[in-house]
Amino acid sequence: MKYKEKPLILITNDDGIKAGGLVALVEVAKRIGDVVVVVPNESYSAMSHAITVKHPLYVKEIKQKKGVALYKVNGTPVDCIKLAINKLLDRTPDVVVSGINHGSNSSVSIHYSGTMGAAREGAINGIPSVGFSLLSHSYDADFTYAKPYIKKILKHVISNGLPIGTYLNVNIPDIKGLKDVKVCRQARGKWVEELIEREDPRNRKYYWLTGYFKNFEPEATDTDEWALEHGFVSVVPCTIDTTDCKYYKELKDKEDELQV
């Protein structure tokens, strides 16, 4: 595949090849550039940055027409990005786009998200990357009102790029009257986990993981959680460098105390 005139947009997701969010994202992206879609053959939600090392990966070309190519893979979203960059494409994509995820990936959910794992993999490879999520888990979610914001953000990233190692986490409320875009920081919070214990017909215990999100700073107005609650599209710049720069300086000053 050789695309010379338009930006090359690599798309994946974690909801699988049949997800409505994928269809909506392709509809937006193909109006901006040439699109290559490499996606898991089933849902890989909450797989974070998982990669496949215990069995081989298979790629199947589903269709190819002018401006859009579609492949499915028996692997994770990160596997899809690795295969596309290293095997399927003849040049580096201008942008990696992951989504549109069915459900929020705000705050600490970014660490669990397969959608954001794929965007992070793009950033690791030095490619401007964005993950998009709509705050609806419905199979029939309506992406109509999200599309203009996705188009605007995607065109901005293609035109302006991102710092090396930076990627964007974009979450969109599932409402008609979206207010606008708000650049935010990640809210401090956590998932309060509840493991439901049950017993199978052979008297073996098993567990279902459930729970709810708790925002530790609900009054802060500069976070993604606040923006989403108030009808804004939240955009959080993220980085693959997880160094705590503030504590690094403090710990560096006490380095002698750590010596054996």
N, C-alpha and C positions, 0 to 999 in steps of 0.2 A: 504494500500500500504506500503510495507516494502522494502526499498532499503538499502542494507548493504555494498555492495562492491564499488559502484561508488558514486561520489558526487551527491547530490540531487539538481537539478536546477529547481527553480520555475520561470515560465515565464508568463508575462502578457503583455498587450499593451493598447493603447487607440484608435486604428484604427479599432478594431473589429475583429471578428473571421475569416473573409475572406481576411484580409489584406496580401499582398505579403510579407511585412516585417516580419510578424509573421512566415510565412512558412520558410523564409530564416534563421531566428534566430533559429528555432527548428532544421533545418538541421545542423547548426553549433553545437548547444548545445548537441544534442544526440550523437555526436562523443566524447564528453567529459564526460558526466555523464548521469544519469537517469533524465528524464524530466517530470515535471508535468506542464501542460499549463492550466491556469485558466484565461479566457478572457471575456470581455464584449460581449454580443450578437449583438452589433451594435457599431458604432463609438461614442466614448466619448471624442473626441479631445477637448482640451482647458478646461477640467474640473478641472484642478489643483488637489487639495487634497480633492475634494468633496466626501462625503459619503452619502449613502441612509438611511434616517430615516423616511420617510413618507409613505413607502409601503414595503411589505416583499420582500426578495430576494429569487430567485429560482435558483437552480443549476441543470444543465442537463449534464450528462455524454455523450459525443459524441462518444468517442472510447477509448479503452485501449489496447495497445499491449506492448510487451516486451520493456521496457525502455522509453516509452512515454505514457502519459495519457492526455486526453483533455476534459476540461469542459467549458461550457459557462454559463454566469451569466447575469441576467437582472439588472446589476449595473455598477458602475464606476470601473476604474482600482484599486483604493484603496480598494473598496469593495472586489474585487477579491483577493487581497493580504490578507485581514483580514479573509475571508472565508477559504482560503487555509491554513493559519497558524493555525487557531483556530478549523477548522472542517474537512478539507479534508485530511490533512497529519497526519501521525502518528509520525513524528519527524520534527524538525526544518530544513528548507532547508539550504544547505551550501551556497547558493547564490540566490539572487532575481535578475532577469534580465527583463527589460522592453523594448519593442520595437519589431522590429526596426521601429521607427517612420518614417512616410512619411512626411518629412519636418524638418527644423532646429528647435532645441531647445536651441540655443546658447544665451548668454547674458541674458537679463531679461525675455526671453521667458520661461525660466525654471519655473518661478512663475505661468505661465498660463497652463503649459503642464500637461496633464493627464499622459503621459508617465513618466515624472519625478516625478509626485505625487506618482505613484506606487513605484518608486525607493526610494523615501523619506520615504514611509511607511515601506519598508523593513528595512531601516536604523533605524527608530524609534524603530523597534523590535530587534535591535541589530544584524541584518543580513547584511553581505557585499552585497551591491546592486549597480547595474549599469543600467543606461538608455542609449540606443543607438538610434541615429537618423541619417537618410540619407537626404542630402539636395536636395530632390526631392519630389514633391507632386504628381507625376504621379502614377496612379493606377498600371501601368505596369513598375514601377521603377526597374532598374537592380541593384541587390545587390551583384553581382559577385565580384567586386573589394573591397567591404567592408568586405566580409566574413573573409579573412585572419587576418585583424586587430581585428575584433570582437573575433575571436578564440584566438588570442594572449592575448588580454586584459582580456578576461573571464578566461583563464587558469591562468594568473597572479593573478587575484583576488582570485580565488579558492585556489591557492597555498600559497599566502602571506596574505590573509585577508585584511581588512581595519580597521582603527581606529573606535572604537565604535562611532556611530553617524555620520560617514562620508560615503558619496556615490559619485559615479562618473557620471558626465554628459559628454557623448561621442558623438561628432558630426562628421560626415564623409562627405566630399565633394562628389558630384555626378560626378566624373571624373574617367577616366581610369588610368591616371598617378599620383596616390597618392604619395606624397613625403615621408611621414613617420608620426610618432606620435609626437605631441608636447604637453607637459603638460603646461597648461595655467591657467591664472586667467580669471574670467568673465569680459567681456568688459562692460564699463559703457555706457549705452545707454537707449533708450526707444522707444516704439511704438508711433508714431505720429498718433493719431486716427482721422478718418474721418467718420462721421455718415451720410450716404446717406439717405435723407428724401424723402419718397414717399407717395402716397395716394392709399388706396385700393378702390374697387368698391363701398363701403359704405361711402366713403369720410372720412375715418379714417386715420390719419397719422401713418406711421410706419417707422422703421429705420433699415438699414443694417450697421453693423459695418465693416469698412475697415480701411486701413491706410498703413503706411510703417515704417520700422525700421530706426532709426537714431543713428549712432554710434558717441558718444561724444568724442572719442579719437581714430580717425582713424590712427594716426601715431604711436600709441603704439604697439610695436612688441611682447608683452608678453600676449596678450589677445586671447580669442577664436575666435573673429571675424577676427583678423589679420591672425591667423593660417588657418582658413577656406578659406579666400580670396586668400591665397597663396598656397593652395593645400595640406595642412596638415590635418591629423586627430587631432581634438582638444580633450583633456582630461582635464576636470576641476573638481578637488576635491571639493565637497560641504559638508556642515554640517547642521544638523538640529538645532543646537544652533545658533540662529540669534542675539545673543548679540553683540552689537558694543563695542568690548573690549577697543578700544582706547577712545571712548567718555565715556564709563563707568567710567574709571579712572578720567576723567575730571569732570564728573558730581558728582562722589562720593566725590571729594574734595569740592564741593559746596552744599553738602547735607543739611547743616544747613540753607541755603537760601530757601529751599523748605518747611521748617517746618511751620506749622500754629500756 
